[in-house]
Amino acid sequence: MRLTLRYGARTAEYDVHESARLTAKLRIHVEPGGAFTVEAPVGTPETKIRAGVQKRARWIMDHIERFEDYRRHALARDYSSGETHFYLGRRYKLKVIADPSAKRSLRLIAGRLEVIAPKGDATDVRLALQRWYRQSALAYFTSRITRMAVDLPWIDVAPPIKLLTMKRYWGSCSPKGAVTLNPALIKAPAHCVEYVLLHELCHLAEHNHSPRFYALLDRHMPDWRAAKGELDGLSEMLLVT
């Protein structure tokens, strides 16, 4: 079934799929291309589906606009002033300052990423960004995992983490309990980062993707599927170097 959502001057078509797994609530998925789909319990009346979707219209349109915004700004980089880069889901403008006497550095200030580099060319700026992303990622991930571990009964001590640039994965957990994370994850919205961190921490209790593993995710982050769906949609854009 295909229906249309109207919200102010905007409209968006969506497909409805019946799911035997659901018993009461609708499940809404906003896709990277801007479309969205709805899962509904078998036999749900169309009027109830329309009403449920309309109730979340603002959330849906906000997510569609966010994906559109990401696509507009996640183009091939030339690392010049005015270009935008992402940090924890927010977009920041780049300001490049060439200073032959300065060491390569970057700081987040006044809503922009300010790079000071000897030449100020693309190579200088790219290296400064990569270094800053890694440093920021290590500090942020370590802090969040330490705090999250306190609330997870199967963890006595927060696990060590390391960073590894990966083309396809956001993280992994070894059988010995070492957590590896992609530094590019720091570009994603905070709730998406939380999902990945929790996913890997759950592997400390269940080293598989069994029903018990997903039960842990459900218990500690009931909306993890939405975060995962959003991150999946952003992956190609956030992994642009």
BAFI-3210 file (N, C-alpha, C; in Angstrom, 3 decimals, decimal comma, padded with zeros to 6 digits):
// residues 241
n [1|2|3|4|5|6|7|8|9|10|11|12|13|14|15|16|17|18|19|20|21|22|23|24|25|26|27|28|29|30|31|32|33|34|35|36|37|38|39|40|41|42|43|44|45|46|47|48|49|50|51|52|53|54|55|56|57|58|59|60|61|62|63|64|65|66|67|68|69|70|71|72|73|74|75|76|77|78|79|80|81|82|83|84|85|86|87|88|89|90|91|92|93|94|95|96|97|98|99|100|101|102|103|104|105|106|107|108|109|110|111|112|113|114|115|116|117|118|119|120|121|122|123|124|125|126|127|128|129|130|131|132|133|134|135|136|137|138|139|140|141|142|143|144|145|146|147|148|149|150|151|152|153|154|155|156|157|158|159|160|161|162|163|164|165|166|167|168|169|170|171|172|173|174|175|176|177|178|179|180|181|182|183|184|185|186|187|188|189|190|191|192|193|194|195|196|197|198|199|200|201|202|203|204|205|206|207|208|209|210|211|212|213|214|215|216|217|218|219|220|221|222|223|224|225|226|227|228|229|230|231|232|233|234|235|236|237|238|239|240|241]
n.u [000,849|000,612|000,898|000,340|002,015|001,220|002,547|002,397|003,546|004,817|005,109|005,253|005,662|004,923|005,556|003,649|004,146|002,993|003,640|004,199|005,598|005,112|002,900|001,427|002,459|003,369|006,192|008,562|010,663|013,108|014,603|017,916|017,725|015,716|013,121|010,519|009,482|006,848|006,226|003,617|001,371|-000,220|-003,261|-003,867|-005,936|-006,230|-006,796|-005,819|-003,120|-002,501|-003,064|-001,176|001,227|000,921|001,013|003,691|004,772|006,364|008,813|009,489|009,759|011,825|013,939|014,107|014,893|017,348|018,859|018,885|020,355|022,829|023,595|023,934|026,215|028,220|030,221|032,941|036,038|037,841|039,175|039,187|038,684|035,430|034,263|032,355|032,437|031,777|030,943|030,042|027,478|026,821|027,274|030,170|031,827|034,815|037,789|040,680|043,959|046,927|050,195|053,468|055,275|054,064|053,073|051,242|047,860|044,592|041,495|038,313|036,209|033,986|031,897|033,146|035,665|038,889|041,811|045,278|048,120|051,345|051,518|048,852|047,538|045,629|046,646|047,909|045,658|043,964|045,498|045,637|042,930|042,426|044,110|042,993|040,374|040,926|042,096|039,978|038,012|039,095|039,187|036,456|035,098|036,312|035,531|032,683|032,318|033,373|031,510|029,123|029,666|029,373|026,662|026,134|025,670|027,279|029,832|032,818|035,106|035,766|036,391|039,539|040,139|040,791|041,684|040,861|041,031|038,484|036,862|034,307|033,190|032,025|032,844|034,313|034,606|036,892|037,426|038,840|038,005|038,745|037,945|037,503|037,317|036,060|037,552|036,129|033,573|033,115|032,061|029,372|025,905|025,321|023,612|023,785|026,439|026,331|024,802|026,576|028,686|027,350|026,556|029,034|029,835|027,887|028,708|030,636|029,325|027,829|029,201|028,270|025,485|023,071|019,662|019,804|021,794|020,579|018,501|019,795|020,578|018,026|017,099|018,775|018,875|016,236|015,465|017,387|017,331|016,389|018,485|020,545|019,550|019,613|022,371|023,331|022,340|023,830|026,413|027,969|028,343|029,611|031,970|033,482|036,602]
n.v [-001,188|002,185|005,390|008,922|011,443|014,543|017,591|020,702|022,621|020,572|017,290|013,714|010,527|007,204|003,719|001,048|-001,746|-004,838|-006,454|-009,393|-009,498|-007,288|-005,985|-003,847|-001,074|001,239|001,097|003,260|004,001|006,069|006,519|006,706|007,965|009,760|008,882|007,174|004,344|002,335|000,058|-002,029|-003,607|-006,666|-006,291|-003,715|-000,878|001,449|004,083|004,272|003,901|006,155|008,154|007,573|008,019|010,699|011,815|011,701|013,351|015,703|014,798|012,933|014,550|016,215|014,389|013,598|016,022|016,300|014,206|015,102|017,413|016,412|015,058|017,172|018,378|016,534|016,159|015,507|016,428|019,544|020,862|023,609|026,994|027,682|025,339|022,542|020,411|017,506|016,980|015,066|014,935|017,526|020,286|022,010|024,965|025,327|027,061|028,209|029,011|030,104|029,867|030,179|029,976|028,517|025,537|022,682|022,765|022,467|023,787|023,811|026,413|029,024|027,949|026,982|025,153|025,757|025,846|026,002|026,128|025,458|025,669|025,633|024,290|021,689|019,197|019,823|020,707|018,476|016,564|017,830|017,801|015,007|014,234|015,717|014,689|012,046|012,421|013,712|011,760|009,584|010,677|011,311|008,831|007,236|008,552|008,286|005,481|004,765|005,949|004,689|002,024|001,841|001,475|-001,008|-004,197|-006,455|-005,602|-004,985|-003,403|-000,719|-001,450|-001,526|000,670|001,035|002,840|002,451|003,026|002,222|000,966|-000,082|-000,744|000,261|-000,491|-003,022|-005,952|-007,803|-011,329|-011,271|-009,007|-006,443|-003,322|-001,989|000,938|002,959|005,959|007,793|007,654|009,641|011,726|011,281|011,673|012,096|010,169|008,073|007,371|006,491|004,188|002,497|002,225|000,969|-001,366|-002,674|-002,971|-004,687|-006,978|-007,867|-009,372|-011,102|-012,744|-012,684|-012,530|-013,220|-013,948|-013,246|-011,338|-009,233|-008,765|-007,553|-005,144|-004,078|-003,717|-001,785|000,265|001,093|002,276|001,604|000,571|002,590|004,420|002,894|002,575|005,230|005,749|003,853|004,962|007,264|006,464|006,273|008,955|010,011|008,682|009,821|011,087]
n.w [000,000|-000,870|000,425|001,100|002,846|004,192|005,160|006,163|003,514|002,323|000,883|001,070|-000,198|000,917|001,512|002,835|004,845|005,991|009,078|010,797|013,100|014,617|017,092|018,062|017,781|015,128|012,922|011,762|009,052|007,854|004,807|003,268|000,762|001,063|000,962|002,833|004,788|006,206|008,753|009,793|012,126|011,170|009,475|010,312|010,239|007,484|008,181|010,766|010,324|008,758|010,652|012,646|011,290|010,620|013,125|013,679|011,842|011,815|012,872|010,891|008,561|009,416|009,536|006,858|005,701|006,961|005,854|003,210|003,558|004,407|002,067|000,299|001,279|001,507|-000,480|-002,810|-001,419|-001,307|000,572|001,303|002,497|003,746|002,957|004,227|007,096|009,114|012,569|015,221|014,108|013,443|011,200|010,263|009,237|007,378|008,044|006,676|007,464|006,257|007,362|007,236|009,351|011,292|013,107|011,981|012,836|014,403|015,467|017,077|016,967|017,719|016,164|013,895|012,056|012,467|010,721|010,938|009,058|007,564|004,669|003,933|001,979|000,241|001,109|003,568|005,070|005,009|006,424|008,898|009,645|009,749|011,839|013,951|014,036|014,848|017,391|018,718|018,481|019,967|022,557|023,007|022,592|024,548|026,911|026,742|026,653|029,126|030,859|030,047|030,654|033,378|033,830|032,838|033,744|033,184|032,872|034,482|034,393|032,251|028,836|027,000|024,234|020,734|017,769|014,358|010,985|008,810|005,893|005,697|008,156|011,416|013,914|016,109|018,206|019,948|020,775|023,136|024,323|023,501|022,175|018,996|017,096|014,432|013,538|011,989|012,867|014,684|013,297|013,075|014,205|017,747|018,972|017,234|017,478|020,118|019,784|018,305|020,148|022,297|020,995|020,575|023,241|024,177|022,975|024,662|026,445|024,866|022,348|019,619|017,324|018,523|019,694|022,403|022,418|020,962|022,696|024,822|023,605|023,076|025,678|026,794|024,937|023,573|021,130|019,256|016,668|015,019|015,240|014,126|011,507|010,627|010,757|008,934|006,610|006,456|006,166|003,730|003,158|005,446|005,482|003,567|002,632]
ca.u [000,000|001,364|000,122|001,032|002,023|001,233|002,950|002,569|003,596|005,597|004,472|006,185|004,979|005,529|004,993|003,285|004,333|002,471|004,644|003,652|006,389|004,579|001,586|000,671|002,973|003,958|007,630|008,817|012,061|013,448|015,691|018,920|017,335|014,667|011,829|010,395|008,556|006,165|005,824|002,410|000,847|-001,144|-004,667|-004,053|-006,737|-005,512|-007,002|-004,911|-001,768|-002,370|-003,047|000,098|002,277|000,718|001,436|005,156|005,112|007,486|010,015|009,790|010,248|013,135|014,931|014,264|015,684|018,712|019,534|019,109|021,417|024,078|023,966|024,390|027,503|029,194|030,793|034,388|036,616|039,039|039,811|039,379|037,817|034,035|033,792|031,809|032,783|030,862|031,427|028,900|026,226|026,659|028,102|031,000|032,576|036,256|038,538|042,087|044,916|048,280|051,219|054,711|056,026|053,245|052,898|049,901|046,958|043,166|040,668|036,898|035,982|032,927|031,097|033,900|036,911|039,949|043,069|046,470|049,100|052,422|051,152|047,407|046,994|044,722|047,346|048,036|044,356|043,470|046,249|045,218|041,603|042,528|044,702|042,024|039,290|041,393|042,242|038,640|037,313|039,624|038,757|035,000|034,716|036,782|034,662|031,342|032,349|033,579|030,235|028,139|030,022|028,879|025,271|026,015|026,062|028,257|031,150|033,442|036,029|035,584|037,400|040,436|039,702|041,772|041,085|041,328|040,270|037,887|036,027|032,959|032,689|032,165|033,517|034,393|035,001|037,626|037,072|039,516|037,348|039,253|037,001|038,118|036,325|036,448|037,556|035,131|032,302|032,954|031,302|027,958|025,130|025,695|022,830|024,315|027,673|025,920|024,380|027,743|029,401|026,584|026,632|030,295|029,850|027,032|029,488|031,431|028,492|027,397|030,097|027,522|024,283|021,988|018,532|020,200|022,528|019,615|017,721|020,590|020,430|016,661|016,939|019,561|018,628|015,046|015,338|018,652|017,100|016,294|019,841|021,288|019,059|020,122|023,802|023,509|022,070|024,852|027,741|028,715|028,687|030,523|033,259|034,215|037,811]
ca.v [000,000|003,439|006,516|010,206|012,282|015,982|018,355|022,051|022,667|019,433|015,979|012,597|009,250|006,110|002,382|000,383|-003,199|-005,513|-007,270|-010,270|-009,318|-006,164|-006,247|-002,632|000,186|001,345|001,323|004,149|004,004|007,086|005,971|007,691|008,714|010,715|008,201|006,450|003,216|002,096|-001,303|-001,998|-004,929|-007,220|-005,929|-002,356|-000,062|002,536|005,324|004,251|004,093|007,574|008,958|007,344|008,686|012,139|012,195|011,818|014,043|016,640|013,973|012,355|015,590|016,657|013,401|013,685|017,220|016,053|013,409|015,969|018,328|015,654|014,777|018,414|018,840|015,443|015,998|015,346|017,549|020,231|021,347|025,062|027,764|027,711|023,961|022,089|019,082|017,111|016,547|014,668|015,180|018,930|020,733|023,156|025,535|025,276|028,296|027,836|030,120|029,692|030,572|029,416|029,812|027,775|024,098|022,306|022,625|022,691|023,957|024,087|027,684|029,891|027,260|026,653|024,415|026,665|025,147|026,807|025,215|026,184|025,969|025,858|023,618|020,571|018,167|020,351|020,753|017,101|015,942|018,456|017,279|013,605|014,161|016,246|013,724|010,905|012,848|013,967|010,479|008,801|011,297|011,197|007,427|006,762|009,130|007,722|004,069|004,705|006,263|003,669|000,768|001,876|001,028|-002,321|-005,111|-007,473|-004,980|-004,536|-002,324|-000,310|-002,104|-000,650|000,891|001,535|003,374|001,870|003,496|001,114|001,430|-000,629|-001,028|001,300|-000,992|-004,468|-006,338|-009,058|-012,308|-010,916|-007,845|-005,157|-002,654|-001,193|001,860|003,764|007,372|008,555|007,612|010,895|012,653|010,911|012,211|011,481|008,963|007,001|006,950|005,711|002,863|001,688|001,904|-000,034|-002,599|-003,347|-003,339|-005,867|-008,138|-008,357|-010,382|-012,051|-012,583|-013,158|-011,729|-014,106|-013,245|-012,676|-010,109|-008,184|-008,456|-006,569|-003,859|-003,592|-003,325|-000,596|001,320|000,609|002,837|001,394|000,292|003,879|004,964|002,093|002,918|006,560|005,630|003,138|005,892|008,313|005,868|006,641|010,367|010,297|008,041|010,598|011,606]
ca.w [000,000|-000,928|000,915|001,022|004,038|003,934|006,343|005,657|002,050|001,851|000,803|000,918|-000,357|001,678|001,366|004,090|004,822|007,174|009,751|011,834|014,325|015,384|017,690|018,387|017,256|013,794|012,890|010,625|008,635|006,859|003,996|002,875|-000,420|001,399|001,075|004,085|004,774|007,473|009,102|010,620|012,459|010,178|009,640|010,818|009,308|006,832|008,938|011,920|009,797|008,398|011,879|013,315|010,526|010,744|014,473|013,678|010,595|011,983|013,020|009,581|007,664|009,910|009,138|005,402|005,442|007,428|004,835|002,061|003,936|004,362|000,679|-000,335|001,787|001,581|-001,809|-002,806|-000,690|-001,793|001,795|001,240|003,391|003,357|002,842|005,502|007,586|010,181|013,877|016,044|013,405|013,082|010,091|010,615|008,117|007,477|007,807|006,499|007,623|005,887|008,139|007,043|010,600|012,261|012,988|011,554|013,979|014,138|016,657|016,870|017,638|017,193|015,154|012,691|012,206|012,030|010,467|010,694|008,469|006,863|003,287|003,818|000,803|000,527|001,887|004,928|005,736|005,172|007,500|010,155|009,959|010,129|013,175|014,915|014,166|015,639|018,777|019,259|018,572|021,074|023,815|023,158|022,730|025,855|027,926|026,673|027,027|030,577|031,513|029,714|031,304|034,762|033,853|032,212|034,831|032,808|032,727|035,727|034,036|030,854|028,008|026,233|022,858|019,783|016,555|013,104|009,830|008,077|004,795|005,729|009,497|012,428|015,104|016,321|019,559|019,864|021,818|024,385|024,910|023,029|021,279|017,936|016,551|013,279|013,938|011,224|013,598|015,425|012,460|013,113|015,329|019,021|019,285|016,378|018,142|021,297|019,323|017,961|021,377|023,032|020,218|020,865|024,653|024,319|022,530|025,788|027,097|023,848|021,199|018,453|017,106|018,941|020,318|023,699|022,112|020,613|023,898|025,566|022,909|023,305|027,076|027,140|023,954|022,855|019,775|018,549|015,248|014,321|015,180|013,152|010,176|010,273|010,525|007,666|005,529|006,414|006,094|002,515|003,210|006,550|005,228|002,566|003,250]
c.u [000,887|000,440|000,967|000,890|002,068|001,546|003,277|002,526|004,307|004,758|005,555|005,369|005,693|004,794|004,741|003,433|003,779|003,553|003,999|004,410|005,812|003,186|000,779|001,177|003,408|005,464|007,946|010,309|012,260|014,697|016,654|018,525|016,236|013,289|011,726|009,347|007,971|005,865|004,638|001,977|-000,160|-002,575|-004,915|-004,850|-005,923|-005,631|-006,050|-003,466|-001,539|-002,250|-001,714|001,246|002,149|001,185|002,943|005,657|006,319|008,800|010,450|010,395|011,604|014,227|015,167|015,141|017,136|019,491|019,846|020,274|022,776|024,529|024,514|025,818|028,562|029,753|032,298|035,028|037,753|039,748|040,152|038,415|036,390|033,431|033,296|032,225|031,937|031,581|030,214|027,569|025,981|027,657|028,864|031,758|034,059|036,832|040,013|042,960|046,304|049,295|052,511|055,480|055,290|053,301|051,450|049,010|045,516|042,455|039,236|036,571|034,891|032,166|031,828|035,131|038,026|041,261|044,169|047,548|050,136|052,060|049,671|046,805|046,165|045,388|047,498|046,718|043,822|044,181|045,871|043,847|041,676|043,087|043,702|040,864|039,718|041,517|040,884|037,874|037,788|039,149|037,258|034,575|035,121|035,878|033,288|031,327|032,536|032,274|029,191|028,399|029,505|027,471|025,064|026,541|027,096|029,669|031,653|034,355|035,823|036,713|038,326|039,880|040,878|041,038|041,706|040,436|039,790|036,954|034,574|032,364|032,931|032,900|033,555|034,825|035,669|037,163|037,714|038,958|037,906|038,297|037,777|037,047|036,918|036,436|036,537|033,777|032,046|032,190|029,791|027,234|025,408|024,915|023,250|025,622|027,336|025,511|025,584|028,507|028,670|026,639|027,910|030,378|028,970|027,762|030,408|030,653|028,080|028,245|029,461|026,367|023,054|020,811|018,902|020,987|021,563|018,722|018,462|020,480|019,062|016,497|017,615|019,440|017,456|014,923|016,607|018,451|017,008|017,677|020,681|020,864|019,584|021,612|024,094|023,319|023,141|026,248|028,554|029,178|029,730|031,895|034,048|035,428|038,218]
c.v [001,242|004,585|007,789|010,957|013,739|016,714|019,765|022,037|021,451|018,160|014,918|011,314|008,171|004,800|001,784|-001,120|-003,790|-006,423|-008,088|-010,118|-008,234|-006,493|-004,985|-001,401|000,087|001,523|002,089|004,181|005,086|006,616|007,082|008,545|009,729|010,107|007,562|005,353|003,029|000,614|-001,210|-003,421|-005,383|-006,793|-004,530|-001,522|001,094|003,838|005,407|004,461|005,565|008,444|008,811|008,037|010,201|012,648|012,412|012,572|014,961|015,876|013,409|013,405|016,119|015,695|013,413|014,884|017,035|015,249|014,257|016,917|017,635|015,435|016,020|018,753|017,751|015,142|015,756|016,609|018,217|020,956|022,834|025,742|027,807|026,328|023,498|020,654|018,792|016,680|016,309|015,109|016,616|019,309|022,005|023,648|025,531|026,667|027,920|029,085|029,586|030,554|029,751|029,147|028,943|026,270|023,818|022,078|022,893|022,883|024,259|025,340|028,459|029,242|026,957|025,831|025,269|025,904|026,174|025,851|026,000|026,587|026,298|025,217|022,401|019,498|018,578|020,242|019,344|016,405|016,524|017,933|015,828|013,455|014,623|015,278|012,536|011,269|013,059|012,666|009,680|009,358|011,090|009,752|006,883|007,263|008,470|006,248|003,921|004,960|005,187|002,376|000,695|001,293|-000,354|-003,383|-006,158|-006,918|-004,503|-003,337|-001,996|-000,887|-001,091|-000,476|001,338|001,998|002,717|002,378|002,300|001,665|000,998|-000,752|000,146|000,803|-002,500|-004,717|-007,704|-010,025|-012,001|-009,639|-006,497|-004,566|-001,784|-000,346|002,654|005,241|008,219|008,562|008,916|011,935|012,444|011,576|011,421|010,203|007,790|006,467|006,067|004,302|001,974|001,283|000,826|-001,382|-003,371|-003,767|-004,558|-007,130|-008,665|-009,422|-011,477|-011,840|-013,151|-012,192|-012,604|-013,296|-012,614|-011,381|-008,969|-007,819|-007,441|-005,188|-003,253|-003,048|-001,986|000,541|000,887|001,110|002,633|001,162|001,583|004,504|004,214|002,443|004,264|006,490|004,900|004,075|006,959|007,779|006,347|008,086|010,663|009,689|008,733|011,218|012,935]
c.w [000,000|-000,536|000,820|002,336|003,601|005,235|005,885|004,138|001,469|001,815|000,639|000,821|000,457|001,433|002,736|003,921|006,113|007,753|010,859|013,150|015,219|015,903|017,945|017,641|015,800|013,935|011,606|010,331|007,568|006,129|003,570|001,680|-000,171|001,493|002,462|003,949|006,167|007,614|010,045|010,958|011,406|010,503|010,173|009,811|008,723|007,613|010,135|011,478|009,468|009,642|012,609|012,621|010,671|012,102|014,529|012,447|010,743|012,102|011,674|008,654|008,104|009,467|007,623|005,048|005,871|006,398|003,610|002,324|003,885|002,920|-000,017|000,056|001,898|000,195|-001,690|-002,231|-001,451|-000,645|001,737|002,203|002,844|003,183|004,217|005,807|008,825|011,452|014,771|015,418|013,005|011,995|010,499|009,382|008,424|007,218|007,784|006,591|007,304|006,643|008,066|008,338|011,624|012,032|012,604|012,770|013,562|015,469|016,245|017,664|016,927|016,039|013,862|013,056|011,610|011,928|010,216|010,208|007,673|005,437|003,138|002,595|001,223|001,385|003,338|005,687|005,988|006,334|008,863|010,595|010,442|011,544|014,229|015,121|015,039|017,114|019,439|019,458|019,764|022,417|024,046|023,393|024,099|026,967|027,937|027,091|028,534|031,317|031,262|030,471|032,734|034,867|033,244|033,181|034,464|032,647|034,088|035,482|032,562|030,000|027,335|024,823|022,011|018,541|015,332|011,978|009,018|007,009|004,933|007,124|010,442|013,659|015,141|017,754|019,466|020,945|023,165|025,010|024,525|021,997|020,285|017,286|015,388|013,684|013,184|011,916|014,350|014,606|012,582|014,277|016,603|019,310|018,408|016,955|019,342|020,895|019,042|019,220|022,168|022,324|020,569|022,334|024,925|023,876|023,633|026,561|026,129|022,590|019,929|018,229|017,371|019,478|021,660|023,495|021,824|021,790|024,766|024,930|023,180|024,721|027,367|026,126|023,084|021,421|018,941|017,063|014,437|014,177|014,147|011,727|009,715|009,943|009,220|006,488|005,359|006,117|004,901|002,573|004,280|006,335|004,122|003,246|002,627]
res [m|r|l|t|l|r|y|g|a|r|t|a|e|y|d|v|h|e|s|a|r|l|t|a|k|l|r|i|h|v|e|p|g|g|a|f|t|v|e|a|p|v|g|t|p|e|t|k|i|r|a|g|v|q|k|r|a|r|w|i|m|d|h|i|e|r|f|e|d|y|r|r|h|a|l|a|r|d|y|s|s|g|e|t|h|f|y|l|g|r|r|y|k|l|k|v|i|a|d|p|s|a|k|r|s|l|r|l|i|a|g|r|l|e|v|i|a|p|k|g|d|a|t|d|v|r|l|a|l|q|r|w|y|r|q|s|a|l|a|y|f|t|s|r|i|t|r|m|a|v|d|l|p|w|i|d|v|a|p|p|i|k|l|l|t|m|k|r|y|w|g|s|c|s|p|k|g|a|v|t|l|n|p|a|l|i|k|a|p|a|h|c|v|e|y|v|l|l|h|e|l|c|h|l|a|e|h|n|h|s|p|r|f|y|a|l|l|d|r|h|m|p|d|w|r|a|a|k|g|e|l|d|g|l|s|e|m|l|l|v|t]
***
